[in-house]
């Protein structure tokens, strides 16, 4: 593989193209300043404006959300896994039908494997623009977003209508539902009862891993964060490992599935026969299957990185609180 071919598989943080109209709450006050990024795979954006950086998927999708302080993402659910780690800032995640069942605050580097099937939302509670990186299960990311009914109703009051086809129509741009397309129906009370409302004591110990705990665990070998034998035991269709300077051996290895590398801190060098590239925090690199490669810190100082590899496990609701 040439350096140019590998560079085409790297999405640089500084080259990310945001979409400010990705979801139904794009006009709702308090949520109208957020930016959505689709990095690998089509993700779950409801807008034709969304730019997709790498279309091919390795069995899961990679995305990101960028938000200024106290901007929030509205309550929603997915049919497959949704995992976030904090790249920049301080974030509050909350869950439940009304967002009151529980909450947890994540700092930079922390990771949250959100239980499948619950309503969840999040907001940047830091003092500067924040960024969280996302892993969504499945090639098609579960077929879209399931919104809490009040989110759809609030959006309609501010000019955005979601069609039953999963597409957004913005009356502020003169758009309307096409003939034959009905609005997305609201979930009934009976349907809402199927969405769990776990307590924090059920969620946090089993679904949240703290950055500095992972640094300690990865002192000699990469730490398995999410997986059948991971710190957060789950089988969502992919495994997540955590590497530090101490656990990056520099030995060449290859995998039968594509590998995604996502630096958290420090600069990393990915090497392969005949080439090398440097990765910075916020960059995303899709390494092809069967390509021998090594990943090592490129400079002195703190260095950490999340590595994601697809598995044969189903991408559906394998994880329950």
Secondary structure as UniProt FT lines:
FT   HELIX           3..7
FT   TURN            8..9
FT   STRAND          10..11
FT   HELIX           13..15
FT   TURN            24..27
FT   TURN            29..33
FT   STRAND          35..40
FT   TURN            43..44
FT   TURN            48..49
FT   STRAND          52..54
FT   STRAND          60..67
FT   TURN            69..70
FT   STRAND          72..77
FT   STRAND          82..88
FT   STRAND          91..95
FT   TURN            97..98
FT   STRAND          102..106
FT   TURN            108..109
FT   STRAND          111..114
FT   TURN            116..117
FT   STRAND          120..124
FT   STRAND          130..137
FT   TURN            139..140
FT   HELIX           141..143
FT   STRAND          146..147
FT   HELIX           149..157
FT   TURN            158..159
FT   STRAND          160..163
FT   TURN            164..165
FT   STRAND          168..170
FT   HELIX           171..173
FT   TURN            179..180
FT   HELIX           189..192
FT   TURN            193..194
FT   HELIX           200..207
FT   STRAND          208..209
FT   HELIX           211..217
FT   STRAND          223..227
FT   TURN            228..229
FT   STRAND          232..233
FT   STRAND          238..244
FT   HELIX           245..247
FT   STRAND          259..265
FT   STRAND          268..272
FT   TURN            273..274
FT   STRAND          275..279
FT   TURN            281..282
FT   STRAND          284..287
FT   TURN            289..290
FT   STRAND          293..297
FT   STRAND          304..310
//
